[in-house]
Amino acid sequence: MALLVGNVAWSREDAAVRRALSERLGVPAARLRRVEMVRRSLDGRRRPPRWMSTWKVEVDDGLEAEILARRPPGVRRYTERDEARRGRLSLPARRWRGPGRPIVVGAGPAGLFAAWRLAEAGAPVLLLERGDPVEERQRRVRRFLRHGELDPESNLLFGEGGAGTFSDGKIYTRRRDGEVGWILRVLVEHGADPAILEEGWAHIGTDRIREILPRMRAALVGRGAEIRFRAAVADLLVEERRCVGVRLADGEEIAGSPVLVAPGHSARDTWAMLVAAGARAVQRPIRVGVRVEHPQKRIDLARYGRPRGELPAASYRLRSHPPGGRVRAAHTFCMCPGGTVVPATNHPGRVVVNGMSFSRRASWWANSAVVAEVPVSDYDDPADPLAGVRYQDALERAAFAAGGGAFRAPAQRLVDFLDGRVTADLPRVSYPRGVTPADLRAILPEPVAVALAAAFRHFDRRLPGFICEEAVLIAPESRTTSPVRFLRDEAGASPTVAGLHVLGEGAGYAGGIASAALDGLRAAEAILAAPATRPLSGR
């Protein structure tokens, strides 16, 4: 039998850990048959900062009952759910029973893991991706970052791996489902650091993600899947309110069912296509704001109280809820310690920013999105499910104009934003396309600007030094969430177009690599568990 023991100071010395566990459990270390670390995280609130850990401890049956009866703090019985979270339990055995060929549109986390699970079950999956495989995609991204040459189909958002390929690569999620452990295990099997199974704030890094994707691609093909790149889907083939295939941008028609569309949070043309094909969608509130960038050493000092030394680059997660409801709530999002701010757009004439980091997180800067709530009442048409797209687009166009073109971003010192001054001179920043001094209050919607100002003052009380001369705001961070949600029935399918499943961030059901992958996995599970579908028409 085994116990779960949490909040234990971690040490590299096994003997020290066993002593700490025996003291917590109140039994001699010799009676602990086997100990295994489950999770580790750095507690930056302590002085000095300290690694804390959670352990699986195997003991004799009678001893387990004795320990639990004494109720030591942070101790409980280790369960199958704990094992599942670590990727140690297999998913139910499934076999593909459909007569047709499932089509998955989009090779981001949701589409990739949906295709993976279907192929694992023996389905002859066709995976279609509008962008390039990651090797060619990297070359196109480099040309964009260096020369401003944007390929609308293959960029920091579109292509193999989706937007997560060029991001911080964080793979933690607030969900604690057993399937998350399975997803992490698949990533480890294809090159991710095994430490992600133990780290409380697991992170891969964009450099590692680019190594993992080709291995997963080869494994998918080895399972019988077909993968086609530069295969943008322009329309769905719908007969009698049932999706029976897709039409590509070059006119080719491909029969298949079910059709799983994982559009990502920026595929606005795909959303419009889905709505036109009859998929029912509703407006969704979003959050928009800016990226705030500091020297990483300032964040280290604020979090650790001293230079970090061998500790990892410090991070933070902050929220602001002003009382009374007159000022909107705001929070940090996708904080990138040791990272860079990047131009994450797929549209000419728009500026959008995001954060990215490599596995070592060795950049001189730290950045985070700070975003405020935008309710659907701010949109221009309460009846149009795509009204939120226009809200985002207007902000991104205004930012492009304020930046002066060439994907330069408008920027302002944080202290000047709070004092209502246009910044005269900007310090060096990580954003590769360059920044232009601007009044961000003239670009951001007023309720958002007011909420951000209140949030910055609150954050400075929580993290002293957050407001400083070196802090720079780069705008806009406008695509943290999808402004549209496609409705789904209990089986995860569209209630208005049979055989159609819309997945992941672009469907309005996820918010990051792990949660999008989980949504794709669950869609595949629902399809595999359902009765066999009827044959397609003779297209």
N, C-alpha and C positions, 0 to 999 in steps of 0.2 A: 504494500500500500504506500501511497505517497501523499505528502503535504505540500502546499504552496506557501512559501515564506517570503513576505515582502518587506521592503524598506530596510534592507540590510546594507551597511557600508561595504562597498566593494573593494577588494584588494587583489593584486596580481598573485599573491601568495595563497595557495590552496589551504595551507594550515591555518592562516588567519581567518579565512572564510569559514572553515569548519568550526573554529572556536566561536565565531560570532553566531553561527547557526545553533550550536549546542547551547550557548547561553540563552538565546531566544527561546528555544524549545524546552530548556531545563532538563536536558539529558546529556550524558557523556558523549563526546564526539565519536567514540568508538562504536556507539550504537546507531550512528547514521550510516546506513548501508551504502547509499550512493547519493551524491549531490550533483545537480546540473543547473547551470544558470539559464533562466528563462528570459529575463529582460534586464537591461541596464540603461540608466539615464543619468545625466549630470544634473545635480541640484545646485544651480547657481545662486540660490537664495542663502545658502550657508556660507559662512566665513571661517576658514577658506572654503571654496566650492568643493563638493565631494561627490564622487560617483556612488550612486545607490543602485541596488540590484534586487531582483526577485529570483527565488530558487525553487526548484523541484527537489524535494528531499524524500528519499525512500526509507521507510522504517518498517519494523515488524508490525503485524496487524494489531496485536494487543497494545503495543506502544503508541500507535496512532490514536486509538480511542482515549488512552490516558492523557496524551498531550492535548487533544481537542477539548477534553473535559475541563482542563485548566484555562482554556481560552487565552493563550498568549497573544499579544497584539500582532496583527498582520499575518496571522496563520489561519489557514483553512484547508479543507480536503482538496487535493488536486483532482480535477475532473476531466472527462473526455473533451469537454469544451475547451479547457486549457490546452490540451494536446492538439486539438484542431486548429487553434489560433497559431500554433507554431508550425503548421503544415505537416504534422505528423500523421494525420488521418487521411485516408483516401476518400475521394468523392464516390458517390454510389456508382456502380457499374451501369453504364448506359450503352444501348446500341441504336444506331440510326435505323428507323423503320419507315421513313418517308419514301414515297415513290419518285420524288423529284430531286433536284439539285439545289441545296440552299445557297443563296447568294448573300455575301456580307459586303456591304459598301462602307469603306473607310477602314484604314489600318492603324488607327490610334488604339489606345488601351482597350476601349470597349469592343471595337471590331476585332482586334487581334485576339483577345481572350475568348470572344464568342466563337470565332473561327477555330481556335485551338481546341475548345471543348467539343465542338461538333466533329472536327476531324478525328479527335481522340476516340469518338464513338463510332467512327467508320463512315461518316457522311462525306460525300464527294464535294467538298466545299469549294466555291469560287469566291476568292477575296479580291475585290476591286478597290484600287487606290488611285485617286486623281493625281497625286504627286509622284515623286521619284523614290526608288529605294534609297536607304539612308546614305550610301556611299556617294551617289550623285547629288543627293539633296544637300549634303555637307558642302559640296563645291558651289552649288548655287547660293547657299546661305552666305558663304564667304564672299562671293562676288557682291551680294547685296550689302553686307556689312561694310565692305571696303569701298565700293564704288556706287552704291545706291541702285544697282540693277535688280529690280524686283521681278521675279517670276510669279505671277498670280496663282499658278498651280503647284509650285514647289518652293517652299519658303520656310520661315520659322514656325508656321502653323500647319501647313499641308505637306503631306509626304509620309513615308513609313514611320510609324511611332506617334504620329500626330503632334500636337503642340507640346506634349510632355518630353519629346526628344530634345528640344532646346529650351529647357526650363531648369529649375533647381533640382529636379529629380527626386523630390520628397515623395515617399510612398507610405507615409502613415495616414491613417484615417481615424475619425472618431468612431466609426463602426468597429465592432469587435466580433465579427462573425468568423466562424471557422474557415469559410472560403477564402478570407483574406490570407490566412496562413498558407493555403494551397497556392494562391497567386504568388506569394513571396517565394515559396519553394520552387516554383517553375522558373522564376527569375534567377534564383541562386543556381539552379541546374544549368543555366545558360550563361553564367559568367558574373552574376552579381555577387558582391562580397557576402559570405555567409553571416557576417555580423548583423545584417539587416533583420535576421530572425530574432536577434536579441536586443537591438537598440530600441529604446522607447521612441526616438525620433529618427526613424530609419531614413536614410538618404543614399541614393545611388550616384548621382552626378551625371551631367549630360555626356561626358566622355565615356563613362561605363555603359550608358544606355545605348550609345552608338555601336558598342561592341556586342551587346546582347542581341540586338534586333536581327542582324544577319544570321545568327545561330538559331534563333527562333524561326526565322523564315525557312531555313534549310530543314529544320525539324518538321515544320508544317508541310512542306513539299514532300518530305519523306513519308508522311502519313497519308498522302494522296490528295492533298489540297492543291489547287491551282491558284497562283497569285499573279495578278496583272497590274502593272503600274502604268501611269499616264492613261488611265481608263476612267475618265470622269463620267459619272452618271447624270444624264440630262433630263431623264423622265422615267416614270414608272409605267409599266405595262399593266393596266387594270382592266379586267373583264368581269362584268357582273359584280362590281364592288369587291373584287378579289385581285390581289397583286399576283401576277403570274410571271413577272420578269422585269427587266430594265432595258432602257435604251441609252446607249452611250452618246457622248457628244459628237462622235463621228458618224452617228446614224445606225451603228450596229445594234441589233436587238438580240437579247440573250434571255432565253426562257429559264425559269427556276423558281422554286418556292420551298420554304418561306424566304422572304427578302428581309434582311436585317440591315437597317441603315444607321450607321454610327457617325453622324456628321461633324462632331466636334463643336466648340463654342463659337466658331467664326464662319461656318459654311452657310452664309446668308442665302446664297442662290439655292442651296439644297433645301433649306427650310421653305422657301417659296415654292419649290417643286413639290414638296410633300403636301403643302396646303392645297396647291392646285390639283393634286391627285386625289384629294378628298380626305387626307389624314386630319383629324380634328385636333386643333391646338388652341391654347389660351395664352394670354399675356402672363408674364412672370415679372415680379419686381427684381431689380438688379442692384448692384453697388458699383459706384464709379468714384474715381479720385485721382491720386497721383502716386508716383514712386518717390519715397524719401530716401536719400542716400547720405550716409555718414562714413567717415573713416572707420574701418573695422576696429582699430585700437580704441576709439572712443566708446564703442559699444562694449568691448571687452572690459574696460575700466568700470563702466557703469554696472555691468552684470556681475563681474567677479571681484571688483574692488581692488584690482591690481592687474598688471600685464598678464596675459593668459599663459605664457610659457608653453608647456606641453598640452595644455587643455585645448579643446576644439574651439574654433571661432565662435564667439558668443552670439546667441540669437535672442529674440524676444517675441512675445505675443501679447498684444494689448487691446483693450476695448474701452470705449467711451459711451456712457449712457447718461447724458445730461438730464437732470430731473425736470419734471413738468411737461416733457414732450414737445416743447417749442423748438428745440434744436434736435436734429436727427442723430441717431446713433451712428457711430463709426468704429472701425476696427482695423488692425493690421491684417495682412493677408499675404501668404507666400513669402515670408521673410527669407532672404537669401544672405546668410553670413558668408563673407569671403566671396561675393558674387559680383555680377555686372548687370547693368540695366540694358535691355536690348529692344530694338524696334520690331515688335511682334505684330506686323500687319500683313495682310494678304491682298490689300486693296491699294491701288495707286491713289495718290492724293489724300491719304489719311495717315496720321501718326497715332500709333498705339504703343505703349511701353509695357514691358514685363521684366521679370527677373530671371537670371540664369546663373548657375554655378557649376564648377567641375567637382569631381569627387574629393579633391584635397581642400577645396574651399580656401584657396590661397590668395585670392585677390586682396588688394589693399582696401577695398570698400565693402561696406555692408549696405543692403538696400531692402526695402519692404514696400509693398503696396499699403497705402492708407486709404480706405474707401468708405463712403457714406451710403446710407440707404436711399434708394430711388423707388418710390411706390409707383404702381401702374397709373395712378392718378396724374402723374407728371407727363404721361405720354399724350400724343396729340389726337388719338382716336381710340375711345374705349372699346370699340367693336372689332378692331383689326388686330389679329394675333401677332402681327409683325410690326406693330407700332413702336415697340421697344428698340427694334433695329434702327429705325429712323432717329430715335433719341441718341443712341450710341453714335450713329454715323455723323450727325450734326456736330457732336463734340469732337470727333476725330478729324473732321474737315477743318473746324476752327483751329485745332491744334496744328494741323499741317500749315495753314496760312500763317499762324503766329510764329511758327518755326522758320518760315522763309523758304520752304521748299527743300527738295533733296532729302526728305525724311529727317531733317533736323528737328529736334524736339524743343518746345518752349520750356524754359526753366526759370527758377527763382530761388534765391536763398530763403530758407524757412523764416528767418528773422524778418526779412523784408515782406514776406507774405503776411505775417502777423501784423506788421506795422503799416501795411498799405503802401509800400514803396516798390517801385520797379527796381530791380537789381541793376546796379551799374556795372559790376564785373562779377563773373562767375568763376569759382575755382575749377580745377580740373575734375572731370567726372568720368565715369566708366562708359557712358553711352557712346557707342562707336560712330554714329552718324553725326555727332556734334550737337550742341545745344545753343539756343538763342535766348538772351534775357527777355523776359516777358512778364506781364501782369497776369498771373494765373486766375485772379478773381474775375478778369474780363473774359476768360475762356470757360471756366467752370460755371455750371448753374449756381445761382446764389445760395439755395439751401445746402448744396454740397459744400461750397466754400465756407459757409458759416459752420457747418458740422465739422469740417476738417480743422478749422482754427480752434474750435473748442476741444477737439480731440488732441491736437498737438500740445495744448497747455496741460491737459490731463495727463498725457503720456510723460511730459517733463517732470511731473510730480512723482510718477511711478518709476521713471528711469532718468534720474538727474543727469542733465547734460544733453538730453534729447534735442532741446532747442539750443542751437549754437550757431556761430558764424559759418562753420564748415558744412552744415546740413543744407542740402540742395533738394528742391522739389522738381521732379521731371514729370511732365504730363503728356497725355492722360493715361491712367490705368482704367480702361473702360470695358474690358472683357473678362472680368472675374467670374461672371455667371452668364448663362444663356437668358435672353429676355423672352424666351418662348418655351412653353412646355407642351409636348405632344401627349395627349391623353392615351392611357393604356387600360386594358381590361385586367381581370384577375390573373390571366395567363401572360400578361406583359405585351399583348398584341394591340394593334390599333382597333378600337371598337367600330370604326367606320370603314376600314379597308382590311378585309380578311387577308391573312398571310403576310401582313406587314408589321414589323417590329422596329421601333425607333429607340435607339439606345444612347446611354452615356451623357456627357456634358451637354451636347447639342440637343438632346431630347429634354433637358431640364431635370435630369435625375441623378446627377453626379457633380462632383466638384474637385477633381484632381485625378492623378494617375490611378491610385488604388481604388477609389470609389467608382471610377469609370470602368476599370477592369472588372470589378465586382459586378457592376450592372450588366456588362457583356456576358460574363459567366452565367449569371442567373437567367438571362434571356435564353441562352443555349440550353440550360438545364430544363427550363419550362418547355421548350420545344421538344427536347428528347423525351420528356416524361409524358407528353401529350399523345393521344391516339394518332395513328398514321393519318396524314392528310390525304384528301382525295386527289386523284391524278390531275395534272394540268390539262388545259384544253390543248388542242393540236396546233399550237403556234409553231 
